[in-house]
Amino acid sequence: MISLSTLWGQATTTAAPDPKVDDFNQIMSTAFLIISALLFVVVIAVVVRTNAMLTRHLIRVESEKHGIPFAGDNTGVLPVEEDFFTRLRKKYWEDPVPQEKEGDITLDHNYDGIKELDNHLPPWWVNMFILTIIWAAGYMWYYHFGGGGADQAEQYKQEVETAKKEIAIALAGKANAVDESNVTAITEGSGIGEGELIFKNSCAACHGQKGEGGVGPNFTDEYWIHGGGIKNVFKTIKYGVPDKGMIAWSSQLKPADMQKVASYILTLQGTNPPNAKAPQGEIWKEDGATAPADTTQTAKG
């Protein structure tokens, strides 16, 4: 099954370990070791078989050199006693009937010159088949009867939950990639609420609890010193106005937080709080047009 989490990228946090997943990983690790051991046995068998063929060839050469007829492994000038690996090879690898004796098991069937042998399946094939049956029995018990492993439906639910968490992480990372060139105003309630909290904790000391102004300018009118709109407000928060005592908040707030507080500031326009500071700067419209400042008003900043 293709993991759903791979569709959304790698997570940047480590989730709590799932006992079922750990059990599954342990089973798969055991299966990998078993398969590796079988492959090792196969490699050994191939090496032993090759060695036996080479030995047989050497016996044949020596027998012909001395003029002694060669009839098999057990005749000739260099008789070889079968070792453990040779017996293992013959028992679990070679066909039950040697090729030179296939005539004894040839059936009477003849199909256009193709003859049929009544031979057994190779032992290695039979043994592998038996291992697959054992594996299938263990698999059925673990996943369908023992309750130890998650079935496909449970795995799907787990992957969906993991994907949701990783989507949230990805979106959070995307939010922190916001800057003054691509920022947009937040309108949903939770984002505005978080922006209000940040404003009251970090900005109200200079701009008033309701944005009415104080040391800093008033945010509730249409006048702006450094331009209104989400991009200008975000930029002013990010870089500050050092010559007028406003720090650059980029060192203390994440881009997503600056977006939230800038969006909240825009909602203050027209609220008309008591004790509002006199307008400063120029009238800002959302299309970027500005109107001349009222010369009777004190300049902001």
N, C-alpha and C positions, 0 to 999 in steps of 0.2 A: 504494500500500500504506500502510495506517495504521500509523504508528510505534508499536511496543509501548511505547517509553519514555514516550509521552504518557499512557499509562494509569496511570503511577506518579508523575507530576509531573516537574518539571524538576530536573536534577542540580545539586548545589551545588559540584561540582568539574569541572574541564575535563579530558576524556580526551585521550590522545595522538592526533594526527591520523592518520587512515587514508588511505593513498595512493589506494586504490580509491575512497573516498568523495570525495577531492579531484578525481580524474579525472572522476567522475560529475558533480560540481558544475560542473566546467569545461565539460563537454559540455552540461549544461542551461543554463549561462550563454550559451554560443554559440547554442544553439537559441532562447533568449529573444531574443537580439539579432537573429537571422534573422527570427523572427516579428514582432518590433517593426518591422524594416525593411520587411517585407511590408505590415504595417498602415499604415506611413507612405506606401508607394507607393499603397495603396488610397485613402487619404485624399486624396493629391495627385490621383489619377485622378478622384475624385468632384468635387474642386474644379475641375479642368480641364473636366470634362464640364459642370458647372454654368455655368462661364464661357462655354463654347461655346454652350450653349443660350441664354444671355443675349445673346451677340453675334448669334446667329441671329435672335433676336426683334427686336433693334435694327435689323438689316438689313431685316427685313420691314417694320418701322414706317417707316423712311426710304424704302423703295421705294414703299410705298403712298402716302406723303406726296407723292412726286414723280410718281406715276402710272405707275411702272415695274413690270411684272409681276415677281413674286418666285417663283423656281423652285428655290432652294436656296442653299447657302453660297457657291457660285461665281458667282452672278448678282446683279444689283441695283446700287444706286448706291455701295455700300461693299464692294467685293470684299475678301476677307480671305485673305491668304496663310497657309497652314498652318504653324504653328511646330512646334518639337520636341515639346512636350507634346501638341499636337493629334494629331500623327502617332503618338506613343506611345499615346495613348488609343484611337485607331482600331485600332491593331495588337493591343493587349493587353487592351482593355476592351470595345469595342463588338462586337456581333454581326457575323459576316462579311457578312450581307446586311441592308441598311437596311430599316426597317419599310415605307417607301414602295415597296420593290421585292419585297415578299414574294409578290406575285402571280406572280412568275416561278418561284418554287420551291414553289408549292402543288401537292400531289399530287391525284390523282383521287379519293382516299378521302373519303368524306363520311358522317359518323356523326351523324344527326339534326341536321344543320346545322353540325356541328363539323368543320372542315377540318384537314388535316394538312400541315405544312410539312416540306420536306426541307432543314432548316437544320443548320448545324454547331453544336456546343456552343460556348458563349461562351469566348473565349480565356482570360479570367481563371480560369475554372473548370478548363480544361485545364491551365493553368500551375500552379495549386494542386495538381492531381492529380499532375502530374509531380514536384513538390516532395515530396509525401508518399511517392512511390516512392523518391526519393533518400534521404529520411529513413529509410524502412524498411530500405533496403539498408545504410545506415550503422549503424542500430540492431542489425541482425542480425549484422553483422561485429563490432561492439564487444562485444556481450554473449554471442554464441554461437560465434564463430569466432576472434576476435582475442584473447580472454582478458583484455581490459582491464577489463571491468566485471563486477561480481558479479551472478550470476543470482538468482532469487527465493529459492532454497534458502539460498544464502550470505547474502543480505540478512537472511533470517529468523534465521539463526544469530547474525549480528552484533547484531541487535536484541534477541535473547534475552539475550546476554551483557551488552549495555548495560543492559537492564532489571534483570538480577540485581545489577549494581553499584549501580544507582540504588535498588533495594529495600534493599540493605545500608545505603546512606547514609540513606535514609528511616527505617529502623529505628534507626540510630544516633541520629538526631535525636529520634526518639520516646523513646529511652532517656534522653536528656538532659532530657526534659520531666518526668521522675519527681520527685515531691515526697512529703512525709510523708503526704499524703492518699490517694495512689494507689499507693504503693510496695508491691511484693510480694517475698517472699523468693525468691532464686535457689537452685535445687537442682542445676542441671547442673554438671558438673565443671569446665569451663573458667572459668565465672564465679566459682565458689568459689576456684579456684586463683589468679585475678587478685586476688580479695579478700584472700586470705592474703598475697600479695606486698605489697599496699598496707598491710595491717596491720603486717607486720614492718618495713616501711620507715618508717611514719609513727606507728604506735600502740604498738609493742612497747616503746619507751623508757619509757613510763609504765605500761603494762599487762602487760608481760612477753612474752617470745617465744611462750609457749604460752597466753597469756591468764590466767596465774596471779595477776596483779595486782602492783602495786609502789607507785609514787606514786598511781596510779589504782586503781580497784576490780578485783576478781577477776571474770572473765567465765565461769568454768567451773561456778559454782554456780547455784542457783535464785533468788538474791537480786538485786534491782535497785533502784537509788536513784531513777532517773527513769522506771521502767517498762520491762518487757521487750517482746518481740515486735518484728517488723521495723519497724513504724511508729515506735515510741518510740525504738528504737536509731538509726534513720535520722535522726530529728529531733534527737537528742542530738549525733550526729556533725555534722549540718548547722549547728546554731546554737551548739554548744559549751556549756560551763558556765563562763563567764568568772570568776565569783566564786570558783571552785575551781581556776582555772588552766588549764582546758581551752579551747583556742581553737575558733572556729567554722571548721570545715574546708570550708565552702562556698566560701571564697575560694581554696582550693587544689585541691579535688577536684571533678570533674564529678559531677552527680547520679547518672549510671550507675555511677561509681566508688564513691560513697558507698553505693549500693545493694549493690554487690558486697562491700564490706568489712563492712557491717551483716549481710549474709547469712552471711558467714564467721564473724563473732562468735557468731551463734546456734548454729553447729555446734560451738562449744567447750564448750557446757554438758554436764556429765557426764564430761568427759575426765579429771578428777582428776589434774592435773599435780603434780609435787613442789613443795614450798614454796609452796603456794597460800595466798593472803591470806585472812584470816578473812572470812566473809560480811558484807555490808553492805546496808542497805536492807530491802526487803520481798520475800517470795516472790511471784513472778509466774507466773501461768498464762496460757495462750494466749487464753483467753476474757476476759482482762482482770481476773479476780478476783485479789485479793491476800490474803496471810495476814499477820497481825501479825508484826512483826520480832522476832527473838530479842533480848530486852533484855540478854542477856549478851554480845551481840556489839557490837563497836564500829561506830558509824554510818559509812556510806560518805561520802566527800567531805571 
